[in-house]
């Protein structure tokens, strides 16, 4: 997989390899900026397309091919 840049993740589409609470397709709705200047971005909020539920996860988890595929597959 191509390396990800957290600043470019906003509004990207993702498919969960294993459905999460019966949701499979997700959209990154927010890149959570750190409180202090100079710290790196660690978290993103993803929203399920069907149920509109939101969850927060470490953006690096999106690089794990066993959990996530980029785009809506």
mmCIF file as gemmi writes it, N, C-alpha and C atoms, coordinates in Angstrom:
data_model
loop_
_atom_site.group_PDB
_atom_site.id
_atom_site.type_symbol
_atom_site.label_atom_id
_atom_site.label_alt_id
_atom_site.label_comp_id
_atom_site.label_asym_id
_atom_site.label_entity_id
_atom_site.label_seq_id
_atom_site.pdbx_PDB_ins_code
_atom_site.Cartn_x
_atom_site.Cartn_y
_atom_site.Cartn_z
_atom_site.occupancy
_atom_site.B_iso_or_equiv
_atom_site.pdbx_formal_charge
_atom_site.auth_seq_id
_atom_site.auth_asym_id
_atom_site.pdbx_PDB_model_num
ATOM 1 N N . UNK Axp A 1 ? 0.839 -1.176 0 1 0 ? 1 A 1
ATOM 2 C CA . UNK Axp A 1 ? 0 0 0 1 0 ? 1 A 1
ATOM 3 C C . UNK Axp A 1 ? 0.887 1.244 0 1 0 ? 1 A 1
ATOM 4 N N . UNK Axp A 2 ? 0.427 2.288 -0.637 1 0 ? 2 A 1
ATOM 5 C CA . UNK Axp A 2 ? 1.15 3.55 -0.654 1 0 ? 2 A 1
ATOM 6 C C . UNK Axp A 2 ? 1.177 4.154 0.742 1 0 ? 2 A 1
ATOM 7 N N . UNK Axp A 3 ? 2.244 4.852 1.08 1 0 ? 3 A 1
ATOM 8 C CA . UNK Axp A 3 ? 2.289 5.505 2.39 1 0 ? 3 A 1
ATOM 9 C C . UNK Axp A 3 ? 1.188 6.564 2.491 1 0 ? 3 A 1
ATOM 10 N N . UNK Axp A 4 ? 0.606 6.656 3.665 1 0 ? 4 A 1
ATOM 11 C CA . UNK Axp A 4 ? -0.477 7.613 3.891 1 0 ? 4 A 1
ATOM 12 C C . UNK Axp A 4 ? 0.057 8.851 4.585 1 0 ? 4 A 1
ATOM 13 N N . UNK Axp A 5 ? -0.537 9.973 4.256 1 0 ? 5 A 1
ATOM 14 C CA . UNK Axp A 5 ? -0.228 11.226 4.912 1 0 ? 5 A 1
ATOM 15 C C . UNK Axp A 5 ? -1.486 11.642 5.674 1 0 ? 5 A 1
ATOM 16 N N . UNK Axp A 6 ? -1.417 11.818 7.001 1 0 ? 6 A 1
ATOM 17 C CA . UNK Axp A 6 ? -2.627 12.133 7.764 1 0 ? 6 A 1
ATOM 18 C C . UNK Axp A 6 ? -3.296 13.43 7.338 1 0 ? 6 A 1
ATOM 19 N N . UNK Axp A 7 ? -2.537 14.367 6.775 1 0 ? 7 A 1
ATOM 20 C CA . UNK Axp A 7 ? -3.131 15.636 6.347 1 0 ? 7 A 1
ATOM 21 C C . UNK Axp A 7 ? -3.993 15.473 5.098 1 0 ? 7 A 1
ATOM 22 N N . UNK Axp A 8 ? -3.825 14.36 4.377 1 0 ? 8 A 1
ATOM 23 C CA . UNK Axp A 8 ? -4.582 14.14 3.149 1 0 ? 8 A 1
ATOM 24 C C . UNK Axp A 8 ? -5.66 13.072 3.303 1 0 ? 8 A 1
ATOM 25 N N . UNK Axp A 9 ? -5.967 12.666 4.519 1 0 ? 9 A 1
ATOM 26 C CA . UNK Axp A 9 ? -6.946 11.601 4.748 1 0 ? 9 A 1
ATOM 27 C C . UNK Axp A 9 ? -8.389 12.091 4.767 1 0 ? 9 A 1
ATOM 28 N N . UNK Axp A 10 ? -8.604 13.373 4.976 1 0 ? 10 A 1
ATOM 29 C CA . UNK Axp A 10 ? -9.954 13.897 5.091 1 0 ? 10 A 1
ATOM 30 C C . UNK Axp A 10 ? -10.783 13.553 3.855 1 0 ? 10 A 1
ATOM 31 N N . UNK Axp A 11 ? -11.971 12.999 4.09 1 0 ? 11 A 1
ATOM 32 C CA . UNK Axp A 11 ? -12.948 12.597 3.077 1 0 ? 11 A 1
ATOM 33 C C . UNK Axp A 11 ? -12.496 11.438 2.198 1 0 ? 11 A 1
ATOM 34 N N . UNK Axp A 12 ? -11.507 10.663 2.651 1 0 ? 12 A 1
ATOM 35 C CA . UNK Axp A 12 ? -11.14 9.46 1.908 1 0 ? 12 A 1
ATOM 36 C C . UNK Axp A 12 ? -12.089 8.327 2.283 1 0 ? 12 A 1
ATOM 37 N N . UNK Axp A 13 ? -12.236 7.371 1.378 1 0 ? 13 A 1
ATOM 38 C CA . UNK Axp A 13 ? -13.175 6.26 1.541 1 0 ? 13 A 1
ATOM 39 C C . UNK Axp A 13 ? -12.409 4.992 1.898 1 0 ? 13 A 1
ATOM 40 N N . UNK Axp A 14 ? -13.001 4.195 2.812 1 0 ? 14 A 1
ATOM 41 C CA . UNK Axp A 14 ? -12.361 2.971 3.288 1 0 ? 14 A 1
ATOM 42 C C . UNK Axp A 14 ? -13.388 1.858 3.41 1 0 ? 14 A 1
ATOM 43 N N . UNK Axp A 15 ? -12.926 0.627 3.189 1 0 ? 15 A 1
ATOM 44 C CA . UNK Axp A 15 ? -13.757 -0.562 3.355 1 0 ? 15 A 1
ATOM 45 C C . UNK Axp A 15 ? -13.129 -1.434 4.432 1 0 ? 15 A 1
ATOM 46 N N . UNK Axp A 16 ? -13.938 -1.823 5.413 1 0 ? 16 A 1
ATOM 47 C CA . UNK Axp A 16 ? -13.472 -2.725 6.462 1 0 ? 16 A 1
ATOM 48 C C . UNK Axp A 16 ? -13.43 -4.141 5.897 1 0 ? 16 A 1
ATOM 49 N N . UNK Axp A 17 ? -12.336 -4.85 6.113 1 0 ? 17 A 1
ATOM 50 C CA . UNK Axp A 17 ? -12.221 -6.235 5.648 1 0 ? 17 A 1
ATOM 51 C C . UNK Axp A 17 ? -13.256 -7.09 6.378 1 0 ? 17 A 1
ATOM 52 N N . UNK Axp A 18 ? -13.363 -6.907 7.692 1 0 ? 18 A 1
ATOM 53 C CA . UNK Axp A 18 ? -14.404 -7.549 8.496 1 0 ? 18 A 1
ATOM 54 C C . UNK Axp A 18 ? -15.399 -6.454 8.902 1 0 ? 18 A 1
ATOM 55 N N . UNK Axp A 19 ? -16.689 -6.605 8.6 1 0 ? 19 A 1
ATOM 56 C CA . UNK Axp A 19 ? -17.653 -5.561 8.957 1 0 ? 19 A 1
ATOM 57 C C . UNK Axp A 19 ? -17.597 -5.206 10.442 1 0 ? 19 A 1
ATOM 58 N N . UNK Axp A 20 ? -17.727 -3.922 10.721 1 0 ? 20 A 1
ATOM 59 C CA . UNK Axp A 20 ? -17.72 -3.396 12.078 1 0 ? 20 A 1
ATOM 60 C C . UNK Axp A 20 ? -19.16 -3.024 12.424 1 0 ? 20 A 1
ATOM 61 N N . UNK Axp A 21 ? -19.771 -3.771 13.346 1 0 ? 21 A 1
ATOM 62 C CA . UNK Axp A 21 ? -21.175 -3.549 13.728 1 0 ? 21 A 1
ATOM 63 C C . UNK Axp A 21 ? -22.083 -3.473 12.487 1 0 ? 21 A 1
ATOM 64 N N . UNK Axp A 22 ? -21.872 -4.41 11.588 1 0 ? 22 A 1
ATOM 65 C CA . UNK Axp A 22 ? -22.621 -4.546 10.343 1 0 ? 22 A 1
ATOM 66 C C . UNK Axp A 22 ? -22.366 -3.416 9.347 1 0 ? 22 A 1
ATOM 67 N N . UNK Axp A 23 ? -21.375 -2.59 9.603 1 0 ? 23 A 1
ATOM 68 C CA . UNK Axp A 23 ? -21 -1.535 8.664 1 0 ? 23 A 1
ATOM 69 C C . UNK Axp A 23 ? -19.707 -1.933 7.968 1 0 ? 23 A 1
ATOM 70 N N . UNK Axp A 24 ? -19.659 -1.673 6.665 1 0 ? 24 A 1
ATOM 71 C CA . UNK Axp A 24 ? -18.489 -2.068 5.894 1 0 ? 24 A 1
ATOM 72 C C . UNK Axp A 24 ? -17.794 -0.875 5.239 1 0 ? 24 A 1
ATOM 73 N N . UNK Axp A 25 ? -18.554 0.133 4.821 1 0 ? 25 A 1
ATOM 74 C CA . UNK Axp A 25 ? -17.992 1.273 4.118 1 0 ? 25 A 1
ATOM 75 C C . UNK Axp A 25 ? -17.945 2.491 5.032 1 0 ? 25 A 1
ATOM 76 N N . UNK Axp A 26 ? -16.786 3.165 5.015 1 0 ? 26 A 1
ATOM 77 C CA . UNK Axp A 26 ? -16.551 4.278 5.925 1 0 ? 26 A 1
ATOM 78 C C . UNK Axp A 26 ? -15.936 5.452 5.176 1 0 ? 26 A 1
ATOM 79 N N . UNK Axp A 27 ? -16.106 6.636 5.768 1 0 ? 27 A 1
ATOM 80 C CA . UNK Axp A 27 ? -15.566 7.875 5.229 1 0 ? 27 A 1
ATOM 81 C C . UNK Axp A 27 ? -14.847 8.604 6.357 1 0 ? 27 A 1
ATOM 82 N N . UNK Axp A 28 ? -13.632 9.075 6.105 1 0 ? 28 A 1
ATOM 83 C CA . UNK Axp A 28 ? -12.905 9.849 7.12 1 0 ? 28 A 1
ATOM 84 C C . UNK Axp A 28 ? -13.541 11.231 7.169 1 0 ? 28 A 1
ATOM 85 N N . UNK Axp A 29 ? -14.154 11.567 8.306 1 0 ? 29 A 1
ATOM 86 C CA . UNK Axp A 29 ? -14.863 12.837 8.43 1 0 ? 29 A 1
ATOM 87 C C . UNK Axp A 29 ? -14.071 13.899 9.172 1 0 ? 29 A 1
ATOM 88 N N . UNK Axp A 30 ? -13.031 13.485 9.914 1 0 ? 30 A 1
ATOM 89 C CA . UNK Axp A 30 ? -12.269 14.46 10.677 1 0 ? 30 A 1
ATOM 90 C C . UNK Axp A 30 ? -10.876 13.91 10.96 1 0 ? 30 A 1
ATOM 91 N N . UNK Axp A 31 ? -9.875 14.75 10.762 1 0 ? 31 A 1
ATOM 92 C CA . UNK Axp A 31 ? -8.517 14.445 11.185 1 0 ? 31 A 1
ATOM 93 C C . UNK Axp A 31 ? -8.323 15.213 12.485 1 0 ? 31 A 1
ATOM 94 N N . UNK Axp A 32 ? -8.128 14.496 13.584 1 0 ? 32 A 1
ATOM 95 C CA . UNK Axp A 32 ? -8.052 15.109 14.907 1 0 ? 32 A 1
ATOM 96 C C . UNK Axp A 32 ? -6.659 15.705 15.091 1 0 ? 32 A 1
ATOM 97 N N . UNK Axp A 33 ? -6.605 17.018 15.206 1 0 ? 33 A 1
ATOM 98 C CA . UNK Axp A 33 ? -5.337 17.715 15.394 1 0 ? 33 A 1
ATOM 99 C C . UNK Axp A 33 ? -4.926 17.651 16.862 1 0 ? 33 A 1
ATOM 100 N N . UNK Axp A 34 ? -3.63 17.538 17.148 1 0 ? 34 A 1
ATOM 101 C CA . UNK Axp A 34 ? -3.169 17.496 18.547 1 0 ? 34 A 1
ATOM 102 C C . UNK Axp A 34 ? -3.357 18.849 19.223 1 0 ? 34 A 1
ATOM 103 N N . UNK Axp A 35 ? -3.45 18.824 20.562 1 0 ? 35 A 1
ATOM 104 C CA . UNK Axp A 35 ? -3.646 20.046 21.329 1 0 ? 35 A 1
ATOM 105 C C . UNK Axp A 35 ? -2.411 20.945 21.298 1 0 ? 35 A 1
ATOM 106 N N . UNK Axp A 36 ? -1.249 20.362 21.426 1 0 ? 36 A 1
ATOM 107 C CA . UNK Axp A 36 ? -0.014 21.146 21.491 1 0 ? 36 A 1
ATOM 108 C C . UNK Axp A 36 ? 0.62 21.262 20.102 1 0 ? 36 A 1
ATOM 109 N N . UNK Axp A 37 ? 1.221 22.4 19.846 1 0 ? 37 A 1
ATOM 110 C CA . UNK Axp A 37 ? 1.932 22.587 18.583 1 0 ? 37 A 1
ATOM 111 C C . UNK Axp A 37 ? 3.165 21.707 18.553 1 0 ? 37 A 1
ATOM 112 N N . UNK Axp A 38 ? 3.512 21.235 17.389 1 0 ? 38 A 1
ATOM 113 C CA . UNK Axp A 38 ? 4.694 20.407 17.239 1 0 ? 38 A 1
ATOM 114 C C . UNK Axp A 38 ? 4.442 18.923 17.403 1 0 ? 38 A 1
ATOM 115 N N . UNK Axp A 39 ? 3.281 18.539 17.935 1 0 ? 39 A 1
ATOM 116 C CA . UNK Axp A 39 ? 2.958 17.118 18.057 1 0 ? 39 A 1
ATOM 117 C C . UNK Axp A 39 ? 2.392 16.618 16.739 1 0 ? 39 A 1
ATOM 118 N N . UNK Axp A 40 ? 2.489 15.315 16.534 1 0 ? 40 A 1
ATOM 119 C CA . UNK Axp A 40 ? 2 14.714 15.299 1 0 ? 40 A 1
ATOM 120 C C . UNK Axp A 40 ? 0.541 14.29 15.438 1 0 ? 40 A 1
ATOM 121 N N . UNK Axp A 41 ? -0.146 14.281 14.311 1 0 ? 41 A 1
ATOM 122 C CA . UNK Axp A 41 ? -1.53 13.821 14.263 1 0 ? 41 A 1
ATOM 123 C C . UNK Axp A 41 ? -1.555 12.316 14.489 1 0 ? 41 A 1
ATOM 124 N N . UNK Axp A 42 ? -2.42 11.853 15.383 1 0 ? 42 A 1
ATOM 125 C CA . UNK Axp A 42 ? -2.504 10.432 15.7 1 0 ? 42 A 1
ATOM 126 C C . UNK Axp A 42 ? -3.867 9.82 15.373 1 0 ? 42 A 1
ATOM 127 N N . UNK Axp A 43 ? -4.935 10.608 15.384 1 0 ? 43 A 1
ATOM 128 C CA . UNK Axp A 43 ? -6.289 10.063 15.316 1 0 ? 43 A 1
ATOM 129 C C . UNK Axp A 43 ? -7.094 10.632 14.157 1 0 ? 43 A 1
ATOM 130 N N . UNK Axp A 44 ? -8.019 9.809 13.666 1 0 ? 44 A 1
ATOM 131 C CA . UNK Axp A 44 ? -9.02 10.251 12.7 1 0 ? 44 A 1
ATOM 132 C C . UNK Axp A 44 ? -10.38 9.74 13.159 1 0 ? 44 A 1
ATOM 133 N N . UNK Axp A 45 ? -11.422 10.464 12.778 1 0 ? 45 A 1
ATOM 134 C CA . UNK Axp A 45 ? -12.788 10.012 13.007 1 0 ? 45 A 1
ATOM 135 C C . UNK Axp A 45 ? -13.316 9.481 11.689 1 0 ? 45 A 1
ATOM 136 N N . UNK Axp A 46 ? -13.853 8.255 11.732 1 0 ? 46 A 1
ATOM 137 C CA . UNK Axp A 46 ? -14.459 7.681 10.527 1 0 ? 46 A 1
ATOM 138 C C . UNK Axp A 46 ? -15.943 7.476 10.784 1 0 ? 46 A 1
ATOM 139 N N . UNK Axp A 47 ? -16.727 7.682 9.748 1 0 ? 47 A 1
ATOM 140 C CA . UNK Axp A 47 ? -18.183 7.56 9.848 1 0 ? 47 A 1
ATOM 141 C C . UNK Axp A 47 ? -18.661 6.459 8.915 1 0 ? 47 A 1
ATOM 142 N N . UNK Axp A 48 ? -19.498 5.596 9.439 1 0 ? 48 A 1
ATOM 143 C CA . UNK Axp A 48 ? -20.088 4.541 8.624 1 0 ? 48 A 1
ATOM 144 C C . UNK Axp A 48 ? -21.075 5.176 7.648 1 0 ? 48 A 1
ATOM 145 N N . UNK Axp A 49 ? -21.032 4.774 6.409 1 0 ? 49 A 1
ATOM 146 C CA . UNK Axp A 49 ? -21.877 5.365 5.386 1 0 ? 49 A 1
ATOM 147 C C . UNK Axp A 49 ? -23.339 5.012 5.623 1 0 ? 49 A 1
ATOM 148 N N . UNK Axp A 50 ? -23.607 3.773 5.997 1 0 ? 50 A 1
ATOM 149 C CA . UNK Axp A 50 ? -24.99 3.327 6.142 1 0 ? 50 A 1
ATOM 150 C C . UNK Axp A 50 ? -25.631 3.793 7.445 1 0 ? 50 A 1
ATOM 151 N N . UNK Axp A 51 ? -24.994 3.56 8.58 1 0 ? 51 A 1
ATOM 152 C CA . UNK Axp A 51 ? -25.619 3.853 9.878 1 0 ? 51 A 1
ATOM 153 C C . UNK Axp A 51 ? -25.256 5.232 10.43 1 0 ? 51 A 1
ATOM 154 N N . UNK Axp A 52 ? -24.295 5.895 9.833 1 0 ? 52 A 1
ATOM 155 C CA . UNK Axp A 52 ? -23.828 7.217 10.28 1 0 ? 52 A 1
ATOM 156 C C . UNK Axp A 52 ? -23.172 7.196 11.657 1 0 ? 52 A 1
ATOM 157 N N . UNK Axp A 53 ? -22.793 6.017 12.158 1 0 ? 53 A 1
ATOM 158 C CA . UNK Axp A 53 ? -22.094 5.946 13.444 1 0 ? 53 A 1
ATOM 159 C C . UNK Axp A 53 ? -20.64 6.358 13.221 1 0 ? 53 A 1
ATOM 160 N N . UNK Axp A 54 ? -20.079 7.007 14.229 1 0 ? 54 A 1
ATOM 161 C CA . UNK Axp A 54 ? -18.714 7.513 14.139 1 0 ? 54 A 1
ATOM 162 C C . UNK Axp A 54 ? -17.834 6.815 15.151 1 0 ? 54 A 1
ATOM 163 N N . UNK Axp A 55 ? -16.608 6.539 14.755 1 0 ? 55 A 1
ATOM 164 C CA . UNK Axp A 55 ? -15.633 5.977 15.695 1 0 ? 55 A 1
ATOM 165 C C . UNK Axp A 55 ? -14.289 6.638 15.452 1 0 ? 55 A 1
ATOM 166 N N . UNK Axp A 56 ? -13.486 6.686 16.495 1 0 ? 56 A 1
ATOM 167 C CA . UNK Axp A 56 ? -12.153 7.274 16.42 1 0 ? 56 A 1
ATOM 168 C C . UNK Axp A 56 ? -11.132 6.146 16.41 1 0 ? 56 A 1
ATOM 169 N N . UNK Axp A 57 ? -10.168 6.25 15.505 1 0 ? 57 A 1
ATOM 170 C CA . UNK Axp A 57 ? -9.104 5.256 15.464 1 0 ? 57 A 1
ATOM 171 C C . UNK Axp A 57 ? -7.799 5.914 15.062 1 0 ? 57 A 1
ATOM 172 N N . UNK Axp A 58 ? -6.721 5.24 15.364 1 0 ? 58 A 1
ATOM 173 C CA . UNK Axp A 58 ? -5.401 5.73 14.987 1 0 ? 58 A 1
ATOM 174 C C . UNK Axp A 58 ? -5.29 5.662 13.466 1 0 ? 58 A 1
ATOM 175 N N . UNK Axp A 59 ? -4.847 6.741 12.852 1 0 ? 59 A 1
ATOM 176 C CA . UNK Axp A 59 ? -4.822 6.773 11.39 1 0 ? 59 A 1
ATOM 177 C C . UNK Axp A 59 ? -3.866 5.727 10.821 1 0 ? 59 A 1
ATOM 178 N N . UNK Axp A 60 ? -2.886 5.318 11.59 1 0 ? 60 A 1
ATOM 179 C CA . UNK Axp A 60 ? -1.951 4.294 11.1 1 0 ? 60 A 1
ATOM 180 C C . UNK Axp A 60 ? -2.621 2.919 10.964 1 0 ? 60 A 1
ATOM 181 N N . UNK Axp A 61 ? -3.727 2.705 11.672 1 0 ? 61 A 1
ATOM 182 C CA . UNK Axp A 61 ? -4.459 1.443 11.528 1 0 ? 61 A 1
ATOM 183 C C . UNK Axp A 61 ? -5.003 1.28 10.112 1 0 ? 61 A 1
ATOM 184 N N . UNK Axp A 62 ? -5.221 2.383 9.41 1 0 ? 62 A 1
ATOM 185 C CA . UNK Axp A 62 ? -5.726 2.304 8.046 1 0 ? 62 A 1
ATOM 186 C C . UNK Axp A 62 ? -4.693 1.7 7.092 1 0 ? 62 A 1
ATOM 187 N N . UNK Axp A 63 ? -3.443 1.653 7.478 1 0 ? 63 A 1
ATOM 188 C CA . UNK Axp A 63 ? -2.399 1.055 6.65 1 0 ? 63 A 1
ATOM 189 C C . UNK Axp A 63 ? -2.366 -0.465 6.76 1 0 ? 63 A 1
ATOM 190 N N . UNK Axp A 64 ? -3.085 -1.033 7.719 1 0 ? 64 A 1
ATOM 191 C CA . UNK Axp A 64 ? -3.096 -2.473 7.925 1 0 ? 64 A 1
ATOM 192 C C . UNK Axp A 64 ? -4.04 -3.114 6.909 1 0 ? 64 A 1
ATOM 193 N N . UNK Axp A 65 ? -3.473 -3.809 5.922 1 0 ? 65 A 1
ATOM 194 C CA . UNK Axp A 65 ? -4.275 -4.439 4.864 1 0 ? 65 A 1
ATOM 195 C C . UNK Axp A 65 ? -5.176 -5.552 5.379 1 0 ? 65 A 1
ATOM 196 N N . UNK Axp A 66 ? -4.883 -6.08 6.556 1 0 ? 66 A 1
ATOM 197 C CA . UNK Axp A 66 ? -5.735 -7.127 7.127 1 0 ? 66 A 1
ATOM 198 C C . UNK Axp A 66 ? -7.025 -6.54 7.701 1 0 ? 66 A 1
ATOM 199 N N . UNK Axp A 67 ? -7.048 -5.236 7.943 1 0 ? 67 A 1
ATOM 200 C CA . UNK Axp A 67 ? -8.225 -4.586 8.53 1 0 ? 67 A 1
ATOM 201 C C . UNK Axp A 67 ? -8.962 -3.669 7.558 1 0 ? 67 A 1
ATOM 202 N N . UNK Axp A 68 ? -8.227 -2.935 6.73 1 0 ? 68 A 1
ATOM 203 C CA . UNK Axp A 68 ? -8.831 -1.9 5.884 1 0 ? 68 A 1
ATOM 204 C C . UNK Axp A 68 ? -8.315 -1.974 4.446 1 0 ? 68 A 1
ATOM 205 N N . UNK Axp A 69 ? -9.209 -1.652 3.505 1 0 ? 69 A 1
ATOM 206 C CA . UNK Axp A 69 ? -8.859 -1.497 2.098 1 0 ? 69 A 1
ATOM 207 C C . UNK Axp A 69 ? -9.253 -0.089 1.693 1 0 ? 69 A 1
ATOM 208 N N . UNK Axp A 70 ? -8.37 0.582 0.943 1 0 ? 70 A 1
ATOM 209 C CA . UNK Axp A 70 ? -8.668 1.941 0.522 1 0 ? 70 A 1
ATOM 210 C C . UNK Axp A 70 ? -9.716 1.925 -0.582 1 0 ? 70 A 1
ATOM 211 N N . UNK Axp A 71 ? -10.682 2.829 -0.502 1 0 ? 71 A 1
ATOM 212 C CA . UNK Axp A 71 ? -11.777 2.894 -1.453 1 0 ? 71 A 1
ATOM 213 C C . UNK Axp A 71 ? -12.939 2.035 -0.994 1 0 ? 71 A 1
ATOM 214 N N . UNK Axp A 72 ? -14.023 2.087 -1.749 1 0 ? 72 A 1
ATOM 215 C CA . UNK Axp A 72 ? -15.197 1.253 -1.427 1 0 ? 72 A 1
ATOM 216 C C . UNK Axp A 72 ? -15.163 0.055 -2.359 1 0 ? 72 A 1
ATOM 217 N N . UNK Axp A 73 ? -14.797 -1.076 -1.786 1 0 ? 73 A 1
ATOM 218 C CA . UNK Axp A 73 ? -14.644 -2.301 -2.571 1 0 ? 73 A 1
ATOM 219 C C . UNK Axp A 73 ? -15.896 -3.141 -2.426 1 0 ? 73 A 1
